[in-house]
Amino acid sequence: MISSWFPLNWSKPKTFFSSLCIACSSFFAMVSSLLVYSKFLLYFAISNEKLRLTKDIKCLSRQDKVIVFKPFGARKSLKKMKKNSTILELAVQIIDNEANAIMGLEQKIDEDFQKAVEMVLETQGNLVFSGIGKSAIMAQKIVATLNSTGTTAVFMHAADAIHGDLGMVREGDIVFILSKSGETPEIKVLVPLVKLRGNKIVAIVGNRQSYLAQQADLVLDVTVDEEAIPGSLAPTSSTTAQLVMGDALALVLMRCRGFSTEDFAKFHPGGALGKQLYLRVKDLYPRNERPEVGPDDNLTRVIIEMTSKRLGATVVMDEGRLVGIITDGDLRRMLMKYPNIEQVKATQIMTALPKTIDEEALVVDALHKMRENSITQLPVVKDGRYLGIIHLHDILKEGIF
């Protein structure tokens, strides 16, 4: 074929090799062109298919209204789904299944749960939670809940434990191992190593006949009849059951330890929830100016004081006693009541016996008082002595709503 396209000069041996090289070069050039052309055709076909799918999924009309067209496969799946159940019905079914799985745990709270709580309360060590896969993620969440409610706990991944992390387990520590089947290879390796060190094992397991359940000192049974969707391989109801059992353990321990809201605030100083439990009025009001006027001060003096101190209010003091407060609202009502404002005195427009807040009160209590009385400022007092003003904006800046 090559000789027919690119004739070789057989009659002149001196030029034969040169002719052969030219023929081969031309042949490879042609093959290369065919490959490039084939690649272009393939790319064009794929692009057309993507464009077709994109057009099938979404199309934007001239009126900027999104029109959704379902691809053929999606239409077929939706038709099948409509015959069995709607999307909303399926979601409700899943939630019902998980709720039923959780309710089934009530029958599984037995003496082992009580012994586990008593063991934790008596130990001088920490709690070490371990697991693998989704169970490991649930173990981390339980550890976070325990730490924030007064029980020290750490997480150790089962796979990493047999590669050095087992060193975090100390004498007196209690090891909680989470597993749905209780037969995971990593768990089977970990259990004898923990027992060899003399540590107690509490299994949170979904199979009482499993290796883990048989080897553990105590078993917290989280067996579920089925996952959220029957036949589903992904753990859903089973992991929810693990999490709920962990919450029950953490909160029972919290109650037994007498863990208070003040203790909770110590562990959550940076969050808005923690601030509601520890932040006090005396922590905020010193940032503000201390506006005050006398009972006989005229309107000009009142407005200047309110404007300069930038709190939208000023208190009225009479011989060291707080007798009233004037706010922006009082000024507006004054304009409607007094046609001639040149002779108006502070005592005529003030609100007598205003609501106050003690400096030791929690900021959240000040917020509740403002809401109950539809006000935005509260004079701060201590033993009846005026100290300053706390404004609603001061509270909102702290993330307390």
C-alpha positions in Angstrom: 0.0 0.0 0.0 2.9 2.3 0.9 4.5 1.7 -2.5 1.3 2.5 -4.3 1.0 5.9 -2.6 4.6 6.7 -2.3 6.5 4.7 -5.0 9.9 3.5 -4.0 12.7 3.7 -6.5 13.7 0.0 -6.7 15.8 0.6 -9.8 18.2 3.0 -8.1 19.5 1.4 -4.9 21.4 4.6 -3.9 18.1 6.4 -3.6 16.1 3.5 -2.2 16.6 4.3 1.5 15.8 8.0 0.9 12.6 7.1 -0.8 11.6 4.7 2.0 12.1 7.4 4.6 9.9 9.8 2.7 7.2 7.2 2.3 7.2 6.3 6.1 7.2 9.9 7.1 4.2 10.6 4.8 2.3 7.6 6.2 2.8 8.6 9.8 1.7 12.2 9.0 -1.5 10.8 7.5 -2.1 8.6 10.6 -1.5 11.6 12.9 -4.0 13.6 10.9 -6.6 10.8 11.2 -6.1 10.7 15.0 -6.5 14.5 15.4 -9.7 14.3 13.2 -11.1 11.4 15.3 -10.3 13.3 18.5 -12.2 16.3 17.2 -15.2 14.2 16.3 -15.3 12.6 19.7 -15.0 16.0 21.5 -17.8 17.4 19.2 -20.0 14.4 20.1 -19.4 14.8 23.8 -20.0 18.5 23.7 -23.3 18.0 21.9 -24.4 15.5 24.5 -23.5 17.8 27.3 -25.3 20.7 25.6 -28.4 18.4 25.1 -28.4 17.4 28.8 -28.0 21.0 29.8 -30.8 22.2 27.6 -32.9 19.4 29.0 -32.3 20.4 32.6 -32.7 24.1 32.5 -33.7 26.8 30.0 -33.9 30.5 30.6 -36.7 32.3 28.8 -36.7 35.9 27.6 -39.0 36.8 30.6 -36.2 35.6 33.0 -38.4 32.8 34.2 -36.5 29.5 34.7 -38.2 26.6 32.9 -37.1 23.1 34.0 -37.1 20.2 31.5 -36.4 16.8 33.0 -34.0 14.5 31.1 -35.5 11.3 29.8 -34.0 9.2 32.7 -35.3 11.7 35.3 -38.8 11.7 33.7 -38.9 7.9 33.9 -37.7 7.9 37.6 -40.2 10.5 38.6 -43.1 8.6 36.9 -42.1 5.6 38.9 -41.8 7.6 42.1 -45.3 9.1 41.6 -46.8 5.6 41.4 -45.3 4.6 44.7 -45.1 7.7 46.8 -44.4 11.4 46.6 -41.1 12.9 47.7 -42.7 14.4 50.8 -44.4 11.2 51.8 -41.0 9.4 51.5 -39.3 12.0 53.7 -42.0 11.7 56.3 -41.7 7.9 56.2 -38.0 8.1 56.8 -38.4 10.4 59.8 -41.1 8.1 61.2 -38.8 5.1 60.9 -36.0 6.9 62.7 -38.3 8.1 65.4 -39.6 4.6 65.9 -36.0 3.3 66.2 -35.3 5.9 68.9 -38.4 5.0 70.8 -37.3 1.4 70.8 -34.3 2.4 72.9 -36.5 2.9 75.9 -36.8 -0.9 76.3 -33.0 -1.3 76.1 -32.1 1.0 79.0 -31.2 -1.7 81.6 -28.8 -2.4 84.5 -25.8 -2.1 82.3 -26.7 1.6 81.6 -26.9 2.3 85.3 -23.6 0.4 85.9 -21.9 2.4 83.2 -23.0 5.7 84.7 -21.8 4.6 88.2 -18.5 3.4 86.7 -17.9 6.8 85.1 -18.8 8.7 88.2 -16.3 6.6 90.3 -13.4 6.6 87.9 -10.4 8.9 88.3 -9.6 8.5 84.6 -11.0 9.8 81.4 -13.5 8.4 78.9 -12.1 7.3 75.6 -14.5 6.8 72.8 -13.6 4.8 69.7 -15.2 3.6 66.5 -14.7 3.4 62.7 -16.7 4.7 59.8 -20.0 6.4 60.6 -19.7 5.1 64.2 -16.5 7.1 64.6 -18.3 10.3 63.6 -21.0 9.6 66.2 -18.3 8.9 68.8 -16.8 12.4 68.1 -20.2 14.0 68.6 -20.7 12.2 71.9 -17.3 13.3 73.1 -18.1 16.9 72.3 -21.3 16.7 74.3 -19.6 15.1 77.3 -16.8 17.7 77.4 -19.3 20.6 77.3 -21.4 19.1 80.1 -18.7 18.4 82.7 -17.3 14.9 81.8 -13.9 14.7 80.3 -13.7 12.6 77.2 -11.4 12.1 74.2 -11.8 10.4 70.8 -9.5 7.7 69.5 -10.1 6.3 66.0 -10.1 2.5 66.0 -7.8 2.3 62.9 -5.3 4.8 64.3 -5.4 3.1 67.7 -3.6 0.0 66.5 -0.9 2.2 64.9 0.1 4.2 68.0 -2.9 6.2 69.2 -3.6 3.5 71.8 -1.0 5.3 73.9 -3.6 7.9 74.8 -5.4 5.3 77.0 -4.2 5.5 80.5 -4.7 3.4 83.6 -8.2 4.0 85.0 -9.6 5.2 81.7 -12.9 3.6 80.4 -13.0 2.8 76.7 -16.4 3.2 75.0 -16.4 1.4 71.6 -19.2 2.2 69.1 -20.1 -0.3 66.3 -23.3 -1.3 64.5 -22.3 -4.9 63.8 -19.6 -5.4 66.5 -17.7 -7.5 64.0 -15.5 -4.9 62.2 -11.9 -6.2 61.7 -10.4 -3.1 63.3 -12.6 -3.5 66.4 -11.6 -7.1 66.7 -8.0 -6.1 66.8 -8.6 -3.2 69.2 -10.6 -5.0 71.9 -8.0 -7.5 73.1 -5.4 -4.8 73.1 -7.5 -2.7 75.4 -8.3 -5.6 77.7 -4.6 -6.5 77.9 -4.0 -3.0 79.3 -6.6 -3.7 82.0 -9.1 -1.0 80.9 -12.8 -1.5 81.1 -14.8 -1.6 77.9 -18.3 -0.4 77.4 -19.8 -1.4 74.0 -22.4 0.8 72.3 -23.3 -1.8 69.8 -26.3 -2.9 67.6 -25.7 -6.6 67.8 -25.8 -8.3 71.3 -24.4 -11.6 69.8 -21.4 -9.9 68.2 -17.7 -10.3 69.2 -17.7 -6.8 70.7 -20.7 -7.4 72.8 -19.4 -10.7 74.1 -16.0 -9.2 75.0 -17.2 -5.9 76.6 -17.6 -5.5 80.3 -20.9 -3.6 79.8 -23.2 -3.3 76.8 -25.4 -0.4 75.8 -27.8 -2.0 73.3 -28.6 0.2 70.3 -30.1 -2.5 68.0 -32.6 -1.2 65.5 -34.9 -3.4 63.5 -34.1 -1.7 60.2 -32.5 1.4 58.8 -34.6 4.4 57.7 -35.2 2.8 54.4 -35.6 -1.0 54.4 -32.7 -2.6 52.6 -30.6 0.5 52.7 -26.9 -0.3 53.2 -26.1 3.2 54.6 -26.4 3.5 58.4 -29.2 5.9 59.3 -31.4 4.8 62.1 -28.5 2.8 63.6 -26.2 5.9 63.9 -29.1 8.0 65.2 -29.6 5.4 67.9 -26.0 5.6 68.9 -26.2 9.4 69.1 -29.3 9.3 71.3 -27.8 6.7 73.6 -24.7 8.9 73.9 -26.8 12.0 74.7 -28.7 10.0 77.4 -25.4 9.0 79.0 -24.0 12.5 78.8 -27.0 14.3 80.3 -27.6 11.7 83.0 -23.9 12.2 84.1 -24.5 16.0 83.9 -27.5 15.7 86.3 -25.6 13.4 88.6 -22.6 15.8 88.9 -24.9 18.7 89.6 -23.6 20.6 86.6 -25.1 24.1 86.7 -25.8 26.8 84.2 -22.8 28.7 85.7 -20.6 25.7 85.0 -21.9 25.5 81.5 -21.0 29.2 80.9 -17.4 28.5 82.0 -17.1 26.0 79.2 -18.8 28.3 76.6 -17.4 31.7 77.2 -17.1 32.6 73.6 -20.5 31.8 72.3 -23.8 33.8 72.5 -25.2 31.0 74.7 -22.4 31.4 77.2 -22.7 35.1 77.2 -26.3 34.8 78.3 -25.2 32.9 81.3 -22.2 35.0 82.5 -22.2 38.5 80.9 -23.4 41.1 83.4 -24.6 44.7 83.1 -21.5 46.0 84.8 -19.4 44.5 81.9 -21.2 46.8 79.3 -22.4 50.0 80.7 -19.0 51.6 81.6 -18.3 51.9 77.9 -21.0 54.6 77.6 -21.1 58.2 78.7 -23.1 59.1 81.9 -25.8 61.6 80.8 -27.7 63.5 83.5 -29.5 66.9 83.9 -31.1 68.7 86.8 -34.9 69.0 87.3 -34.9 72.7 86.4 -32.7 72.5 83.3 -34.3 73.9 80.2 -35.0 72.1 76.9 -31.8 73.3 75.3 -29.6 71.8 78.1 -31.6 68.6 77.9 -31.1 68.3 74.1 -27.4 69.1 74.3 -26.8 66.5 77.0 -28.7 63.8 75.0 -26.9 64.6 71.8 -23.4 64.8 73.3 -23.7 61.5 75.2 -25.1 59.7 72.2 -27.5 57.4 74.0 -30.8 58.9 73.0 -31.7 59.6 76.7 -30.6 61.3 79.9 -31.6 60.8 83.5 -32.9 63.6 85.7 -31.0 63.9 89.0 -32.3 65.8 92.1 -29.8 66.1 94.9 -28.1 62.9 94.0 -31.4 60.9 93.5 -32.6 59.5 90.2 -36.0 61.0 89.8 -36.7 60.5 86.1 -35.5 59.8 82.5 -36.0 61.7 79.3 -35.8 59.9 76.0 -36.3 60.8 72.3 -39.9 59.7 72.7 -40.5 62.1 75.5 -39.2 65.0 73.4 -41.6 64.1 70.6 -44.5 63.9 73.0 -43.5 67.2 74.5 -43.8 69.0 71.2 -47.4 67.8 70.9 -48.2 68.8 74.5 -46.5 72.2 74.9 -46.9 74.8 72.0 -44.4 77.1 73.7 -41.3 75.1 74.5 -39.1 78.0 75.6 -40.2 77.7 79.2 -40.3 73.9 79.4 -38.2 72.3 82.2 -36.8 68.8 82.5 -39.3 67.8 85.2 -42.2 68.6 82.9 -41.2 66.2 80.2 -39.4 63.4 82.1 -40.8 60.0 82.9 -40.8 59.7 86.6 -39.6 56.7 88.5 -38.1 55.0 85.5 -37.3 51.3 85.2 -33.7 50.6 86.3 -31.4 47.6 86.4 -28.8 46.6 89.0 -25.2 46.5 87.7 -24.8 42.8 88.9 -27.8 41.7 86.9 -27.2 39.5 83.8 -27.3 41.3 80.5 -30.0 38.9 79.3 -32.2 40.0 82.2 -31.7 43.6 81.1 -32.8 42.6 77.6 -35.9 40.9 78.9 -36.8 44.0 80.9 -36.4 46.2 77.8 -38.7 44.0 75.8 -41.3 43.8 78.5 -41.5 47.6 78.8 -40.8 48.4 75.1 -37.8 50.6 75.9 -34.2 50.7 74.6 -32.4 52.2 77.6 -32.1 51.3 81.3 -30.4 53.4 84.0 -27.9 51.2 85.9 -27.9 51.5 89.6 -26.2 50.1 92.7 -27.9 50.4 96.1 -30.1 53.1 94.6 -27.1 55.1 93.3 -27.1 56.0 89.6 -24.0 54.7 87.7 -24.8 55.0 84.0 -27.0 53.7 81.2 -27.1 50.4 79.2 -28.5 50.6 75.7 -30.2 47.9 73.6 -27.5 48.3 71.0 -24.8 47.4 73.6 -26.6 44.1 74.1 -27.1 43.3 70.5 -23.4 44.0 69.7 -22.6 41.1 72.0 -24.7 38.7 69.9 -27.5 38.4 72.5 -30.9 38.5 71.0 
